[in-house]
Amino acid sequence: MAKLKAHLNQLDIDLLIQVMKMHFVTQDQFTAFRSEVMDNFDKILKNTTTTSDELVVTQSVVSNHTIQIRRLEDTLNITALT
């Protein structure tokens, strides 16, 4: 008995391509996904940097107010409430 060689016709090939598209990601899909992730990461990083800068400014303002309160307490000879 001779072995028969399997042959794929165009319908079989089309079906294989369809199934592969369902289970695998194309380079374009991966690039689009990566781009979206990086864009969102850039937004988060920008916001974090801005928040860090705001924290430095806020700490400076609080420090200046603390100094002014101490001067007023010393000038008016008022004991601190804390």
C-alpha positions as CSV (number, residue, x, y, z in Angstrom):
1,M,0.0,0.0,0.0
2,A,1.5,3.3,-1.1
3,K,1.5,6.3,1.3
4,L,-0.6,9.2,0.1
5,K,0.8,12.7,0.3
6,A,-1.5,15.3,1.9
7,H,-2.1,18.3,-0.2
8,L,-3.5,21.6,1.0
9,N,-5.8,23.5,-1.3
10,Q,-6.4,27.3,-1.1
11,L,-9.5,26.8,1.1
12,D,-7.3,24.9,3.7
13,I,-4.7,27.6,3.6
14,D,-7.3,30.4,4.1
15,L,-8.8,28.5,7.0
16,L,-5.3,28.1,8.6
17,I,-4.6,31.8,8.2
18,Q,-8.0,32.7,9.8
19,V,-7.3,30.4,12.8
20,M,-3.8,31.9,13.2
21,K,-5.2,35.4,13.1
22,M,-7.5,34.5,16.0
23,H,-4.7,33.2,18.2
24,F,-1.6,35.3,17.2
25,V,-1.0,39.0,17.3
26,T,0.4,40.7,14.2
27,Q,3.3,43.1,14.3
28,D,1.0,46.1,13.6
29,Q,-1.3,45.1,16.5
30,F,1.6,44.7,18.9
31,T,3.1,48.1,17.8
32,A,-0.2,49.8,18.3
33,F,-0.6,48.2,21.8
34,R,2.9,49.1,22.8
35,S,2.4,52.7,21.6
36,E,-0.7,53.1,23.6
37,V,0.9,51.7,26.7
38,M,3.9,54.0,26.3
39,D,1.7,57.0,25.7
40,N,-0.2,56.3,29.0
41,F,3.1,55.8,30.8
42,D,4.3,59.1,29.6
43,K,1.2,60.8,30.9
44,I,1.7,59.2,34.3
45,L,5.4,60.1,34.4
46,K,4.6,63.7,33.5
47,N,1.9,63.9,36.2
48,T,4.3,62.3,38.8
49,T,7.1,64.8,37.9
50,T,4.6,67.7,38.2
51,T,3.4,66.5,41.6
52,S,6.9,66.1,42.8
53,D,7.7,69.8,41.8
54,E,4.5,70.9,43.5
55,L,5.5,69.1,46.7
56,V,8.8,71.0,46.8
57,V,7.0,74.3,46.4
58,T,4.4,73.4,49.0
59,Q,7.0,72.4,51.5
60,S,8.8,75.7,50.9
61,V,5.6,77.7,51.6
62,V,4.9,75.7,54.7
63,S,8.4,76.3,56.0
64,N,8.1,80.0,55.3
65,H,4.8,80.2,57.2
66,T,6.3,78.3,60.1
67,I,9.1,80.7,60.3
68,Q,6.7,83.7,60.2
69,I,4.5,82.1,63.0
70,R,7.6,81.6,65.2
71,R,8.6,85.2,64.7
72,L,5.1,86.4,65.6
73,E,5.1,84.2,68.7
74,D,8.5,85.5,69.8
75,T,7.5,89.1,69.1
76,L,4.2,88.9,70.9
77,N,5.6,86.5,73.6
78,I,2.9,83.9,72.9
79,T,3.6,80.3,73.7
80,A,2.9,77.9,70.9
81,L,-0.2,75.8,71.0
82,T,1.6,72.6,69.9
